[in-house]
Amino acid sequence: MLGNIIGGFITILVGVTLMPTIADQVELAQIGNSTGGNINHLSGTSATILDLTTLFFALGIASAGIAIAAQGLRAAGLLGV
C-alpha cells in the first residue's frame, strides 16, 4: 500500500522534473535550428499537435501517478471500488 503511494508520487515527481526538457524540445522542433540553416516551417494541424505534446505528456504523467496511488489506497481499503 505505502509502496504504491510512494511510487505514484515518484512518478509525478519525475514527470514534473522532465516537463521543462520536453517543452524545450517541442519548442526546438517547432522553430528548428536557425543557426544551422535548418528551419522547420510547421503550420496547421502539425503545429497544433506538436504544441499539444507537452500537455499530453503532463496528462499522461498525472494519470499514471494518480492511478498508482489510487491502487495503493484501494489495497488499503481507504478507497471504495
SVG drawing of the C-alpha trace seen along z (x, -y; Angstrom):
<svg xmlns="http://www.w3.org/2000/svg" viewBox="-17 -31 42 36">
<polyline fill="none" stroke="black" stroke-width="0.4" points="0.0,0.0 2.6,-2.5 4.9,-1.4 2.2,-2.2 1.5,-5.6 5.2,-6.5 5.5,-5.1 2.7,-7.4 4.4,-10.4 7.8,-9.5 6.1,-9.1 4.6,-12.5 7.9,-14.0 10.0,-12.5 7.4,-13.7 7.3,-17.2 11.1,-17.3 11.2,-16.2 8.5,-18.7 10.9,-21.7 13.0,-19.4 10.0,-18.2 8.8,-21.8 12.2,-22.9 12.5,-20.0 9.0,-20.8 9.9,-24.4 13.2,-23.4 11.2,-21.1 8.9,-24.0 11.4,-26.6 14.2,-24.3 17.9,-25.1 18.1,-28.6 21.9,-28.8 22.5,-25.7 20.1,-26.8 17.6,-24.1 14.3,-26.0 11.1,-24.0 8.1,-25.6 5.2,-23.9 1.7,-25.2 -1.8,-23.9 -2.5,-20.6 1.1,-19.5 1.9,-22.7 -1.2,-22.3 -0.4,-18.7 3.2,-19.5 2.0,-22.3 -0.2,-19.8 2.7,-17.3 3.6,-18.9 0.0,-18.9 -0.4,-15.2 2.9,-14.4 1.6,-16.2 -1.8,-14.5 -0.1,-11.1 2.2,-11.5 -0.6,-12.8 -2.9,-10.0 -0.2,-7.4 0.7,-8.8 -2.9,-9.1 -3.7,-5.5 -0.7,-4.1 -1.6,-6.0 -5.3,-5.0 -4.3,-1.4 -2.4,-1.6 -5.3,-3.3 -7.7,-0.7 -5.5,2.1 -5.5,0.4 -9.3,0.2 -9.3,-3.6 -10.8,-4.0 -14.0,-2.3 -14.5,-0.1"/>
</svg>
